[in-house]
């Protein structure tokens, strides 16, 4: 043990909720505030000792561009405490933890709150450039005549848009059709395909059948529902009181289905490749809203304040790969984290591998266990090591729980460390693929 060990004192998250439902109208800063406020209350933390707040977010709301600062102040963190937002797509919250790790390890700080928040329901539709240009002209217009001229052009453009929408097949209509911000964000700008299409590439390359993908999705739902029913999820979820007019407090995730069946999953049609594809809405993670926060400290500070940590951060690693195979990111980043930790996969007792798609997780597990892949793609002498089903996502994963992009990286760590404590597991791995062709991995060691 070292005084500069980076330990996790506690972690909490909000319920994860399918977009367009219970949290759809709640600002992501408010979702983050609730998670942080509950974390402060659970740990009885003196907020004056917090050195910094680092929060991951990808939606970047226009009225809270540095959303970490908004979350921190609204949660009662003092004005003197700095806060900033990080963005690494799906690993944004894991990135926030890695920032905290480096600062504490270096000795420049002792207490950092790290996590992520996201409301994917509120990611806006984007206006075509033509409308934006006209609006800019309207703002710049000086005389009434100029303003009326621009307004006329704007109204005419609006009529044209309506006509284009009703008269042109949507796939051919690019000039006037508004763009869904979520879908735009989930499309890789380098190769021009969306995340679902990258999963289709992996499904074909690794010979994954539709049946095994659906069976994996079923497993995720049943395990998540079981964990909820048995009370394990309550250990990581803070209740979320909705506004008074809702007259409701959320205490569980809205996503896991205890009644999910393989028959229902097999009826769903392929979503991204309608002719030969196997990726459906059922074997993919849903678009989700939620937040998750962690309290990080140096070991010496935790001891001085009387805290008993749950886990220690042993190492982390990020790595890049082809954007069109972004789902294999964990296979590239995990060897980095293992080497830094001085461990092998045989030492890992539990794994949380984010379920962006069933095909992505199944492909990763095959690649982890492949000598050929390790030698040809990773430059290793032998395979990384098998991820056995019985240690992977034992409480279900994102196919059931959801994947609020900016928050998932911290949710994985929270779920992992609490299950490690329950099972008396020494080492655990949290890992996820990252849109754009990257992977992120973090290894933690139980303090229980």
KADAGI-V261319 format. One record per residue. N is the residue number from 1. RES is the residue in one letter. OMEGA is omega as a letter, one per 40 degrees, with the letter a starting at -180 (none if undefined). Layout:
{{N:RES:OMEGA} {N:RES:OMEGA}}
This chain:
{{1:X:i} {2:X:i} {3:X:a} {4:X:i} {5:X:i} {6:X:a} {7:X:i} {8:X:a} {9:X:a} {10:X:i} {11:X:i} {12:X:i} {13:X:i} {14:X:i} {15:X:i} {16:X:a} {17:X:i} {18:X:i} {19:X:i} {20:X:a} {21:X:a} {22:X:a} {23:X:a} {24:X:a} {25:X:a} {26:X:a} {27:X:i} {28:X:i} {29:X:i} {30:X:i} {31:X:i} {32:X:i} {33:X:a} {34:X:a} {35:X:a} {36:X:i} {37:X:i} {38:X:i} {39:X:i} {40:X:a} {41:X:a} {42:X:a} {43:X:a} {44:X:a} {45:X:i} {46:X:a} {47:X:i} {48:X:a} {49:X:a} {50:X:a} {51:X:a} {52:X:i} {53:X:a} {54:X:a} {55:X:i} {56:X:i} {57:X:i} {58:X:a} {59:X:i} {60:X:a} {61:X:a} {62:X:a} {63:X:i} {64:X:a} {65:X:i} {66:X:a} {67:X:i} {68:X:a} {69:X:i} {70:X:i} {71:X:a} {72:X:a} {73:X:a} {74:X:i} {75:X:i} {76:X:i} {77:X:a} {78:X:i} {79:X:a} {80:X:a} {81:X:a} {82:X:i} {83:X:i} {84:X:a} {85:X:i} {86:X:a} {87:X:i} {88:X:a} {89:X:a} {90:X:a} {91:X:a} {92:X:a} {93:X:i} {94:X:i} {95:X:i} {96:X:i} {97:X:i} {98:X:i} {99:X:i} {100:X:i} {101:X:a} {102:X:a} {103:X:i} {104:X:i} {105:X:a} {106:X:i} {107:X:i} {108:X:i} {109:X:a} {110:X:a} {111:X:a} {112:X:i} {113:X:a} {114:X:i} {115:X:a} {116:X:i} {117:X:a} {118:X:i} {119:X:a} {120:X:i} {121:X:a} {122:X:i} {123:X:a} {124:X:i} {125:X:a} {126:X:a} {127:X:i} {128:X:a} {129:X:a} {130:X:i} {131:X:i} {132:X:i} {133:X:a} {134:X:i} {135:X:i} {136:X:i} {137:X:i} {138:X:i} {139:X:a} {140:X:a} {141:X:a} {142:X:a} {143:X:i} {144:X:i} {145:X:i} {146:X:a} {147:X:i} {148:X:i} {149:X:i} {150:X:i} {151:X:i} {152:X:i} {153:X:a} {154:X:i} {155:X:i} {156:X:i} {157:X:a} {158:X:i} {159:X:i} {160:X:a} {161:X:i} {162:X:a} {163:X:i} {164:X:a} {165:X:a} {166:X:a} {167:X:a} {168:X:i} {169:X:a} {170:X:a} {171:X:a} {172:X:a} {173:X:a} {174:X:a} {175:X:a} {176:X:a} {177:X:i} {178:X:a} {179:X:i} {180:X:a} {181:X:i} {182:X:a} {183:X:i} {184:X:a} {185:X:a} {186:X:i} {187:X:a} {188:X:a} {189:X:a} {190:X:a} {191:X:i} {192:X:i} {193:X:a} {194:X:a} {195:X:i} {196:X:i} {197:X:i} {198:X:i} {199:X:i} {200:X:i} {201:X:a} {202:X:a} {203:X:a} {204:X:a} {205:X:a} {206:X:i} {207:X:i} {208:X:i} {209:X:i} {210:X:a} {211:X:a} {212:X:i} {213:X:i} {214:X:i} {215:X:i} {216:X:i} {217:X:i} {218:X:i} {219:X:a} {220:X:a} {221:X:a} {222:X:i} {223:X:i} {224:X:i} {225:X:i} {226:X:i} {227:X:i} {228:X:a} {229:X:a} {230:X:i} {231:X:a} {232:X:a} {233:X:a} {234:X:a} {235:X:a} {236:X:a} {237:X:i} {238:X:i} {239:X:i} {240:X:i} {241:X:i} {242:X:i} {243:X:a} {244:X:a} {245:X:i} {246:X:a} {247:X:a} {248:X:i} {249:X:i} {250:X:i} {251:X:a} {252:X:i} {253:X:i} {254:X:a} {255:X:a} {256:X:a} {257:X:i} {258:X:a} {259:X:i} {260:X:i} {261:X:i} {262:X:i} {263:X:i} {264:X:a} {265:X:a} {266:X:i} {267:X:a} {268:X:a} {269:X:i} {270:X:a} {271:X:a} {272:X:i} {273:X:a} {274:X:a} {275:X:a} {276:X:a} {277:X:i} {278:X:a} {279:X:a} {280:X:i} {281:X:a} {282:X:i} {283:X:i} {284:X:i} {285:X:i} {286:X:i} {287:X:a} {288:X:i} {289:X:i} {290:X:i} {291:X:i} {292:X:a} {293:X:i} {294:X:i} {295:X:a} {296:X:i} {297:X:i} {298:X:a} {299:X:a} {300:X:i} {301:X:i} {302:X:i} {303:X:a} {304:X:a} {305:X:i} {306:X:i} {307:X:i} {308:X:a} {309:X:i} {310:X:a} {311:X:i} {312:X:i} {313:X:a} {314:X:a} {315:X:i} {316:X:i} {317:X:i} {318:X:i} {319:X:a} {320:X:i} {321:X:a} {322:X:i} {323:X:a} {324:X:i} {325:X:a} {326:X:a} {327:X:i} {328:X:a} {329:X:a} {330:X:a} {331:X:a} {332:X:a} {333:X:a} {334:X:i} {335:X:i} {336:X:a} {337:X:i} {338:X:i} {339:X:i} {340:X:a} {341:X:a} {342:X:a} {343:X:i} {344:X:i} {345:X:i} {346:X:i} {347:X:a} {348:X:a} {349:X:i} {350:X:i} {351:X:i} {352:X:a} {353:X:a} {354:X:a} {355:X:i} {356:X:i} {357:X:i} {358:X:a} {359:X:a} {360:X:i} {361:X:a} {362:X:i} {363:X:i} {364:X:a} {365:X:i} {366:X:a} {367:X:i} {368:X:a} {369:X:a} {370:X:i} {371:X:a} {372:X:a} {373:X:a} {374:X:a} {375:X:a} {376:X:a} {377:X:a} {378:X:a} {379:X:i} {380:X:a} {381:X:i} {382:X:a} {383:X:i} {384:X:i} {385:X:a} {386:X:i} {387:X:a} {388:X:a} {389:X:a} {390:X:i} {391:X:a} {392:X:i} {393:X:a} {394:X:i} {395:X:a} {396:X:a} {397:X:a} {398:X:i} {399:X:i} {400:X:a} {401:X:a} {402:X:a} {403:X:i} {404:X:a} {405:X:a} {406:X:a} {407:X:a} {408:X:a} {409:X:i} {410:X:i} {411:X:i} {412:X:a} {413:X:i} {414:X:a} {415:X:a} {416:X:a} {417:X:i} {418:X:i} {419:X:i} {420:X:i} {421:X:i} {422:X:a} {423:X:a} {424:X:i} {425:X:a} {426:X:a} {427:X:i} {428:X:a} {429:X:i} {430:X:a} {431:X:a} {432:X:i} {433:X:a} {434:X:i} {435:X:a} {436:X:i} {437:X:i} {438:X:i} {439:X:i} {440:X:i} {441:X:i} {442:X:i} {443:X:i} {444:X:a} {445:X:a} {446:X:i} {447:X:a} {448:X:none}}
